[in-house]
Amino acid sequence: MSPHPQALFDAAPQAYLVFDRSMRVVAANRAYLASTHRALDELMGRDVGEVCLGDAETLALVRASLERVLRDGQPETLPLRRYDVILPAGRGGGLEPRHWCIQHAPVLDAQGVVEAVLQHPIDASERDARLRLVVENALDHAILATDGAGVITEWSGGAQLIFGWEAVEAIGRHVSLIFTPEDRMAGIDAMELVTAALHGSAPDKRWHLCKDGRRVFMNGSLNMLPTGPSGEPHGFLKIARDETDRHRAEEAVRELNDTLERRVLERSEALQSAQEQLRQSQKMEAMGQLTGGIAHDFNNLLATITASLELMNRRVASGRTGDLPRYLTMASTAAQSAAALVQRLLTFSRKQSLDLQAIEVNRLIADMEDMLRRSVGESIRFELHLQPGLPRVNSDRNQLENALLNLTINARDAMPEGGLLRVATCSRELDAGYAAMHPDVAPGQYVMVSVSDNGSGMAPEVVAQAFDPFFTTKPIGRGTGLGLSMTYGFARQTGGHASIHSIPGEGTTVNIYLPCNLAPLQQPVTREQSVARSPQGRGETVLFVEDESGVRRVLSEILGDLGYVTHEAVDAASALALEERLEGIDLLITDVGLPGVNGRDLAELMRERRPALKVLFITGYASKAAVRGEFLASGMDMLAKPFTIDALAHKVREMLVQV
């Protein structure tokens, strides 16, 4: 090298060393000699293996890098490596451990050919010492290093503080030392090492084990250290923070949220159950208020029936039979009225969920008129104003009857001194403007049912709360505060709406809007048409099972008059015995509420031997007291007591002609 470049080379503050193509030292500047405590004559002409005092792996890395730079002419940087320097005699001699980061750059001749390699070793020992100081003082972090097999080689003060093992206890043991037994059993420790080797790092966010058996939740990662010449990892570095307190707090919050959600669900289920019970309770409350009047009317009907029968007996005994048809008509009419009353009461009082169907509101109200009049008493004038030709509505018949009865009773209670109570119906078109003011309402055609009174009325603040559950202005014991809220909920369930208009001192009107069902209305069959088409039997065999002797005898005679061969049984046991003796049975007619084995189970037992047997159930409850879709199978039907001979004749014939 010329003197001028040599002077610059020597004056450089960074350490430099030059290797020729045979990887022997041909130059070294003063900074290099000072940092390595070497003399120039000790280095000149020496092979790289004699100059580099690191381990065999480090020497192999340096030699391979020199070969690549000489061959390719491209600079390279080797990651941090340890190789020692020889201390002078004045400092005790021996080797001093150092860590270096080595850079290699090609030196080109005039033709651009690589003639030498400039090595720039950067002493990182001081930086390493500073980093180690940081590591040792990071007591809230566990920092540990392992070799390529996962054996611990470094153990920080934070790791000792968190896990409890001192460095002399941890170093030399496998990193699985800090994994929980269940994670070791699942191979999580080995999987973490493999993931870090394949991808450079692996997340470490899990519970770990301490020396005293405690568990700590660590959040960090395992990172792969630089690889060797063959690509295998030199080792791994794990850095993780102790987040036990935070994790437990988060778990507590999650458990609290889960508990809260569970309690909300339980409360919702309890509320739903309570609402169902309250709905039934409200029906019973209304029923209690009706009991006196209904009992009076029912006794009147029974008196008419018994008196007519007694008169017929007297006339027959005296041979005067001319008036018998009139007395028969009186008894029959009273019996039909009593049956209708019982049917309506059963329908009203039974427990039932919403069952939407197409309903003619005017007909429903007309059927309820007697009951509504009885509920208001004689001091109140009761009026119906029903707009003719209304479309049918989608609603639940029983819930609508319940709502009307409760609104009528509320209106009655608002007029203790008497007054006018009006039930009215009309068609209403609710437009988009109305729907915009009432978000729960969809625009469309509705039938409006109104219950109005000219009683005391309500102040605006009372109207605002009137639909709230349990809100009532009645004295204790006179109401539950559920009638209006249940009416509002029922209207919403059907897709409708409810509103209240009230003026203090003038009265109150409650409107229920029910969505229309615009499907064509089928014309009902008249009684005259029904009687004219009453079908007769053709000698088919009917097995009739009824435990009530009076009903059994009368219906057996009716079936015989209709042209059927009838066999009677009083219960399931006698019916099964009779069935075994009969060659053929075209129809089984059975009461549902038989003693012992009920009618439904009897039908199943008979169908085991006669799969095609048709079954007609008769019941003393309302016609929909059972959930027909669940109760009845194919080839089965139901008839509610009491029924007319025509109804029985049509139903039996209808079932027998079915394929």
Secondary structure, DSSP 8 states (H G I E B T S, - for coil): --HHHHHHHHH-SS--EEEETTSBEEEE-HHHHHHHT--HHHHTT-BHHHH--B-HHHHHHHHHHHHHHHHH---EEEEEEEB-EE--GGGTSSEE--EEEEEEEEEE-TTS-EEEEEEEEEE-HHHHHHHHHHHHH-TTEEEEEEETTSBEEEE-HHHHHHH---HHHHTTSBGGGGB-HHHHHHTHHHHHHHHHHHHSEEEEEEEEE-TTS-EEEEEEEEEE--B-TTS-B-EEEEEEEE-HHHHHHHHHHHHHHHHHHHHHHHHHHHHHHHHHHHHHHHHHHHHHHHHHHHHHHHHHHHHHHHHHHHHHHHHHHHT--TTHHHHHHHHHHHHHHHHHHHHHHHHHHS------EEE-HHHHHHHHHHHHHHHH-TTEEEEEEE-TT--EEEE-HHHHHHHHHHHHHHHHHT-TT-EEEEEEEEEEEE-HHHHHHSTT--SEEEEEEEEEE-SS---HHHHHHTTSTT---S-TTS--S-HHHHHHHHHHHTT-EEEEEEETTTEEEEEEEEEEE-S-------HHHHHHT-----S-EEEEE-S-HHHHHHHHHHHHHTT-EEEEESSHHHHHHHHHH-S--SEEEEESS-SSS-HHHHHHHHHHH-TT-EEEEEESS-TTSS-HHHH--TTEEEEESS--HHHHHHHHHHHHH--
